[in-house]
């Protein structure tokens, strides 16, 4: 066994950012060149990419008004009432700036109002019947924030609240509050008047936890992350010390996020390639019906006492793993050596963990594990937005399209990925990387086909009737959602810099108990300051706590193995 060469974590910031912030066409999930600027494409390639998705420079025969939801967002908005909702969240532990003299829940909510005033969708109420977004008023003072404060009791409190956040159900017909929420955990003194220190005091304000959660109909994972980034940019010493933030002087943003559906208007010949791809996929399925681990996850009575999927109580369970800067540096060194990516490694490590955690259940059923498996990962369509410069070489962290709050996600998957005890993990990771790169155009073609179908309402309604969410649910072993990266300082000290907040703990997350959740285990990935955080979620009606613990243990061990070993690694050796 040969260990990976250890290098300076700071040298890998650009690479880690490229790995965890997809959005440019040319390499949505491939290794970035160390310290090199994003590649700029020529005008011919940019035109070709946009033609693949059917995107025009200006709206052509728009489907919806700009102050409404997109096609996919409308589907999320009207999810089955008996199902869990699709919730995206970002969590962090805040380290206060040294010069801050005041801290209270009230001031944190006021900062949330300032943040929401700059993002159109978070300053609006969403109408359930029409999907229309209407501003709550004219200034930040008019914004109504749905929030909850919990007193910190012990180290288990944050994860307990996180689980409640992901299982929360918004009242989608209640127009008094928006379908996003803030949860705060801290000392009881934060509530009411909060903490106020003397100007010359050497005392430090306490750390506290914040959770930003959003219904998926408002935006994607990158949107949730963008909101948290904007919020943090406003948490300076002045914001905490000022007597007033003058919310009544801050107007609400009138800049509507672009609806990508309105920029797409394909003809029949433009969607033929996507139709051919789908037909080929159906033919392959007919020849060899996928043998999925899903069939072993339906009758789990360990947590619910239920005997079938139909009457099980679906709740999302979570586990959290975090890898420091040195781990990231070592892992990126090994991924370069094997010509793969960090996302490829995460997917393969998760697939290995699924096999290990499910082995007892499959053996008890008197069957053997399949020789192939399935995975799905998110992709981003933000490079197609009219304000995006990603295809022209813009930085993925600062491009305006990254900070748009809306739904611009896609997905890339493999339903019959060869994976058995004799599989070599580095070669399988490289295969995942090749699949992601090769399928990126397919993802854009599916976007165009969805748009074309919706414009043919008779066809759309027919397809909706045929849609079986139960068939989709947990049809993949793992789903990996890249929720973004951010060059923001991670502090291990009791206090941050003089004027700005930092953080020392964080994660992004999505729930996994709604009807249509695609995977047995979902992994939400965020990197901040070159620290990698992964929140693992699963449906407690399908996965036992013992299996969840086994999955996390196997996942961490596999990740550590691939960090330290650049030699071939067989799955059966784990």
C-alpha positions, 0 to 999 in steps of 0.5 A, a space after each residue: 500500500 502506498 500513501 498519497 503524497 500530502 501537500 498544502 491544503 491551501 493549494 487545493 482551494 480552486 480544485 475543491 471549489 470546482 469539484 463541489 460547485 457544478 455549473 459549467 458545461 465543459 467539465 461539470 464534475 471533472 478535476 480542475 487544474 490546480 490554481 488555474 482559472 476556469 476554462 473559457 469556451 469559444 463562441 461556437 461551443 457556447 452556441 452549441 451548448 445552448 442549442 442542445 438545451 434549446 435556450 435562446 438569448 431572450 424569452 420566446 413564447 414564455 410559458 409562465 409569468 416571471 413571478 411564478 414557478 417553473 415546470 418542475 417547481 410546480 410539481 414540487 409545490 403540489 406534491 402529494 398531501 400525504 407525503 413528506 415535503 421536499 426540504 433543502 437546508 443549510 446549517 452552521 455554528 456561528 463564531 461571533 466577531 470579537 467587536 460584537 457587543 450584542 446578540 439576540 434572536 430578534 437581531 438575527 431575525 432582523 438580519 434575515 429580513 435584510 437578507 430576504 429583501 435582496 432575494 425576490 422569492 424569499 420576500 414573497 408569499 406563494 399562492 397555492 392555487 396559481 403558483 404566483 409569488 407576491 411581495 409581503 410588502 414594500 420594505 424589509 420591515 414588512 417581511 414575515 419570518 417563520 422561525 423557531 428558537 430552541 435552548 441549547 441543552 447538550 451536544 445532541 441538540 443540533 442534530 435533533 433540531 436538524 432532523 426536525 427541520 428536515 421533517 417539517 411540513 410547511 402549510 402551503 395554503 397558509 399565506 401568512 408565512 413563507 415556505 422557508 424557515 429559520 431555526 436557532 439554537 443557543 443559550 436561553 439568554 439569546 431570547 428576549 433582550 439577548 446578550 449585551 456586553 459593555 464596550 470595554 468588556 473582555 467577555 465573548 459572545 457565545 456560539 450558536 447554531 442556525 438552520 436555514 430550510 426551504 421548500 424545494 419549490 422555491 429553489 434548489 440546493 445551491 439557492 439554499 446555500 446562496 441564501 446562507 452566504 448572503 446572510 453571513 455577508 451581513 453578520 458584521 459587528 455593526 449589524 449586531 451593535 447598531 441600535 437599529 438596522 432601519 428595516 423600513 428604509 430597505 426596499 424589497 428587491 423587484 429583480 425576479 429570478 429568470 425562469 429558464 423554461 421561458 427561454 426554451 422553445 424547442 420544435 419537434 426535431 429539437 427533441 428527437 435526440 432526447 426521445 431516442 435516448 429515452 427509448 433506448 433506456 426503456 428497451 434496455 430495461 425491458 431486456 434486463 429488469 433492474 435487480 434493486 436493493 429497494 426490494 429489501 428496504 420495503 418491509 422494515 418494521 424495526 423502526 415503525 412497527 408497520 408491516 408494509 410500505 403503504 402504512 409505514 410512517 416516513 421520517 427522515 433520519 440523518 447522520 453527519 460526517 465531516 472531513 478536514 482540510 488535510 483530508 481534502 488535500 490528500 484526497 484531491 491528490 489521489 483523485 488527480 493521480 487516478 484521473 477521477 474526481 472527488 464526486 466520483 470517489 464519494 459515489 463509489 464509497 457510498 455504493 460500497 457502504 450500501 453493499 456492506 450495510 445491506 449484506 445482512 438483510 439480503 443474506 437473511 432473505 436467502 439471496 445474493 447481492 446484485 453484480 450491478 447497482 445504481 446511482 444518481 447525482 445532481 447537476 446544475 443548469 445555471 450556466 444556461 441563465 441569461 446572466 451567467 458567464 460560466 461558459 466564458 470562464 467566470 469564477 464559479 463562486 462569484 458568478 451572478 447565476 450562482 446567487 440566483 434563488 430559484 430551481 435550476 437543477 438537473 440530474 445525471 444517473 446510471 441505473 445499471 452500474 457494474 459493481 460487485 465484490 471484485 470491483 476495483 474502487 479507483 477504476 469504478 470511480 473513474 467510470 463514474 467520472 466518465 459517466 457524469 461528463 458524458 451525460 451532461 448533454 443528455 441532462 440538458 436534452 431532457 430539460 428541453 424535452 420536458 419543456 416541449 412536452 409541457 407545451 403540448 398539454 394533452 400529452 403532458 396530462 397523459 404522462 402525468 397520469 402514467 407517472 408512478 412515484 412509488 416506482 421512482 422511490 428508492 430506485 437508486 442506491 445512492 444520490 449525491 447532491 453537490 450543494 456548493 462551495 465557498 471560500 469562507 474562513 473556518 475558525 477553531 477559536 472561541 471568537 472570530 476576527 474583529 469585525 466578521 463572523 466565522 463558523 466551525 461546524 456546518 452542513 447542507 442537507 435534503 430530506 429523504 422520506 418523501 414520495 419520489 425520493 430516489 435513493 436509499 441514502 442521500 448525501 448532501 455535500 458542501 465544502 467551506 474553506 476546504 473543509 468537506 461536510 456530508 450529511 447523510 439522510 435516509 427514510 427511517 421506514 426503510 432503513 434501520 438505525 443499525 443499517 444507518 450506523 453500518 453505512 456511515 462506518 463503512 462510508 468513512 472507512 472507504 473514504 479514508 482508505 481511498 485517501 491514503 491508498 493510491 494502489 488498486 482497492 478491491 471492494 472485497 478487501 474492505 
